[in-house]
């Protein structure tokens, strides 16, 4: 397991939000690593202190029903181990990988990464629900119901008839998954291990329309999260990314060469 996987599993374990399969994976890792056990104990102590320090508020009875309804709208993604088993079975039968190239690198495809991203989002959701049950009350639970705009847009893009996506590797490491739909007029990027930039710099998104670049917002590296591009996507736009000063280019135009340029047509 990667360090990121361990962090997610340890946080979920501290909040009693692990499913049995993930709990078994983490237990095996804990058995062989004393330092990891110390981290787990620290996370559990922190979660207990937070629960004790929070004033309990009775949440509205409608929150539980609304939460369950929201979760039911999204089918559960398979676990990492289940996907690995499926990939091994596929290899044994000679069938194509999820990306259709049959070379065993299917886990690099945007579909696999999207599923992994959803798994993280719902792990976070489960953690917030537990915190609410411990004493966070209506405020925390209600925040969960306010789905981030980028996640909502990604949901809309995925069900659109003309949904498209592309995965682009960055020169400094990491991958940018780009999702778009002319039908919805939206584009969303999902950063996967995109490196953080030095202080004073940010990644800037652009919609290049003909020869005119239109700023579509900025984002930081170092976090795997979706980002909705600002503005409406038009037929033939190119989605590009440059490295600019913090806050974006002061001139309103790129000042560096694009590190990613994805034609949408």
N, C-alpha and C positions, 0 to 999 in steps of 0.2 A: 504494500500500500504506500502511496505517496504521503508526504508530510501534510498536504492539504486534506487528503482523505482522513488521516488520523485526527487532524484538528476538528473536522466536521463530526466524526464519530464520537470523539471525546466530549464535545459540547452537547451533542444529543444525549449521550449517556448520562451526563450530569443532570439533565432535565428529565431523565426516564422516558426518552422519546425514541429509543432505538427499536427497530423491529427485530424479531428473534434471529434472523439470518445475519444482520449486521452486528448484533450483540455477540454472536459466536465468533465472527471474524475478529472483532476487537478483543474478545477474551483470549483468543490464541496469541494475538500480538502482545497483550499485557503479560501473559505467562512467561514470555521470553525476554522481557525488557523491564528491568527495575526502574529506569528513569521514566519510562512511559507510565508505569503505575503511579509514580509520584505526581506526574502531570494530571492523571485521572483523579487522584485524591484532591489535588488543589482545585480542579474545576468543580468537583462535588462540594467542597467546602465553600467556594465562592457562590455557587448556586443556592446553598442553604442560607448563607448570610443575606443574600439578596431577598430571598423569600421571607426571612424573619424581619427585614427592615421595611417591607412594603405594607402599607395600610390596606387591609382588605376592603374591597368594595363589591357589593353584590351586583353582578352584571345583569342587564336585561335578559329575560327569558328567551327573547327572540334571537339572541346572538348564536346560541348553540345550533338552532335550526338553520340559520343563515350560513354558518360555517360549514355544516355538513352538506348543504345544498351546493356551495361553491366547490367543495372538494369533489363532490359527485360529478361535477361538470367536466373534470379532467381525469381520464383514466390513469391508474397508477403506472408509473414507469417501472420496467423490470430492474432488479438490482444488478450491480456490476457483476457479481458472481454468476447470476443467471444468464446475463448476456455473454459472459465468457464461455459458459457451458454450451450455449447455443452456437457460438462461433466455432467451438471445437467440433460439435456435431456436424455443422455445416461443412467444415474442412474434411471431416471423415467421409462424408457422402459425396464430396467433390462439387458441392453447390457453390454458387457465387457468394462472395462476401457482401455485406450490406451496401457497399459502394459499387458493387458490380464488377470490381476489377480482379477478384479472386486471389489477391496477393497477400491476404491476411492483415491488411492495413485498414480494415473497415472501421476501426475505432477512431480513425482520423477524420471520418466523414462528418458533415454538418448534422446529419440526423442523429448520430450517436452522441455528439456533443450537446445537441438540443435536449436529448433525453437526460443526459447527465446534468445539464443546467436545471431542468425541471425537477430532477431529484433533489438538488440543493435547495431550490425554492420551497419545495414541499417539506423538506427537513426543517427549514427555517420556520415554516408555518406551524409545523407540529411543535417546535420549541416554544413559539409564542403562545400557542394554545395552552401548553403546560404552565408557562409563566402566569398566564391569566388565571388558571385554576389555582395557582399557589398564592395569588393575592394581587395580581396586576389589575384584575377586574375589567370593567367595561372599556376603559380607555385603551389598553393594549389590544384587547380583542377587536375593538372597532377599527383600530389602525390596520389590522390584518385584512379587514374586509375592503379597505381602500387599496385596491390593486394598483401597483405602479403603472404609470402610463405606458412605459416601454413593454411591460409584460402584457398589458391589455392589447397593445398594438400588435405584438408578436402573435397573440392568439388570433386576432382578426386576419393577419397576413396568412397564417398557416391554413385557414379554412377558405381563403379566397381561391377562386378558380384559376387565377393566373399567378399564384404564389411561386416565387423563385428564390433560390439561395445559392451562395458561393462561399467557399472557405479559402482565405488567403493567409499564407504564412508571412510573418513580418521579418524584416532583415535582422532585427535584434532579438528575435525569439518570440514565441507565442503565435497564436492564430486569431484572426478576426473572422467570425462568421457573419455574413451579410445576408439579410432577409428582406425581400421587398415585394410589393404588389402595386401595379398601376390601378387596380380596381379599388383598393383602399386609399391609394395615394400616400402610402407610408413606407418607410424603410427603417429597419432596426439592425444595429450591430450588437453582437455578443462577443465580448473579449474573453479569450481563453489563454491564461498565462501570459498576457501582454505585459512586458516589463514596465515598471514605473520609470518615469523620466526624472532627471535631476530637478532640483527646486527651481522654480521660475519658468518651467516649460509644461505644456500640455499638448495632447493630441487634438487636432482640430478636424472636424468632419466637413466635407464639402459636397454639394450637389453641383456638378459641372454641367451646365446647360448650353450646348453649343460650345462656344469658347468663353463663356461667362461663368466664373466660379461663384457660388452662393454659399456663404457660411451656414452650416447646419448644426453648430454647437461644438462644444469641447468636452473631452473626457480625460480621466486620469488612467494610467496603467496600474498594475498591481492588484486589481480586483476583477473577478469574473462576474460581470453583471451586464444586463442588456441596456442599450442606450438608444432612445428614439431620436431619429434625425429631425431637426427642426425644419419646418416648411413642408410643402406638398411635393411629392415625387411626381415628375412629369415624364412622359414617354421619351426615351432616349437619353435620360440623365446618366451621368457617370458618377458613381459614389467614390469619393477619394478621401484620403487621410494624409495630413501633413503634421509635422512637429512645429509648433509655434510658441511664442511667448505665452505665459500664463494669461488666461482670459481670451486668447485668440489673437489673430493678426490684427494689428492696429490699423492697417491699410485697407482692410476688408477684402484682401486678396492673398493667396498663399505667398509666403516668403521663402519657402523651401520646396524641394522637389517632393512629389507625393511618394509615400512609402507603400501605399495601396491605391489601386485605381480599378474599380469594378464596373464594367459596362452593364447597364440594366436591360439593354435592348437585345 
